[in-house]
Amino acid sequence: MEHTRLGRTGLQVSRLCLGTMTFGLQRDEPTAVAILDRAAEGGIDFLDTSDAYPLGGDLTTRGVTEEILGRWLRGKRDRFIVATKCFAPTGPAPFDAGNSRKHILAAVDASLRRLQTDYIDLYQLHGYDPETPIDETLGALDDLVHQGKVRYVGCSNFLTYQLVRAIGRSETLHLARFDSVQPRYNLLFRQIEREMLPFCGEESVGVIPYNPIAGGLLSGKHSRTAPPPEGTRFTLGSAAEAYQDRYWHDREFDTVDVLRELAQEAGVSLVTLSVAWVLANKAITAPIIGASRPEQLDSSLASAGFTLDDDLKNKLDECTHQYRMGDAPR
């Protein structure tokens, strides 16, 4: 497994990051442990989680994923780069969510307890909070860095202008700057190529994209003639509607049919091809991969050793060009 720098920092992370958002609901703890073990065996030392996980849960399940990860990390915490996030509601009160100083300071302490650690390598805002001045948010994150609770800071699900403004304000105020961003990116969603990826490349902001196989649609195993299978993200609690809206459409299935043929010609699985395509973009630091079972990680792990030739990459770019321009009306 190759390693690369996270943005402009000196921190080295594996070229693939393991996402844990299914741990504790979609997958039980023994399965989660087996997936973590397999990822570590494959050379992954970069782990991503959130206080909002597991995906598809509610307030009663918030933080369960961090607890599972914390138990697994006992005795080996120093061998892994741990990234977590705050923003989503973790309680019933209005101040139990968002990016206010109050919520950030409370949320980081709660994550530290659940992860059974005294520091977080990368602390990220899970979303943009229009109700809180960005200066207040950045000031709170800067305090966490100076306190030693957090090593680096980043964000997730920010629009490009929100990322640009946040970095501009942190530089003006001499505060800790976002060293990474976590956007959605895959062959079926390429909008960030227009502005975000060029900006991140120029300003040395690490990019840790999620959904590299489009919630599983780019596994090529789903059928448009059957309802979404139970146990997948397309049927998972509060996440089902969002994932179906993103990907479960005839246009996407048509594209998957073409991509499946290209993968067969290349002699690799569609998962390997899809993740390798994300890795091929020079602005990308480490795609976030996941699995329902340990053996499912193998196809994603194989992407780290598969290099797209120019001809194949051009074909992939051409047949998915429409996804650079935004979603078509439905």
Secondary structure by P-SEA (a helix, b strand, c coil): cccccccccccccccbbbbcccccccccaaaaaaaaaaaaaaccccccccccccccccccccaaaaaaaaaaacccccccbbbbbcccccccccccccccaaaaaaaaaaaaaaaccccccbbbcccccccccaaaaaaaaaaaaaaccccccccccccaaaaaaaaaaaaaaccccccbbbbbbccccccccccaaaaaaaabbbbbccccccccccccccccccccccccccccccaaaaaaaacccaaaaaaaaaaaaaaaaacccaaaaaaaaaaacccccbbbbbbccccccccccccccccccaaaaaaaaaaacccccccccc
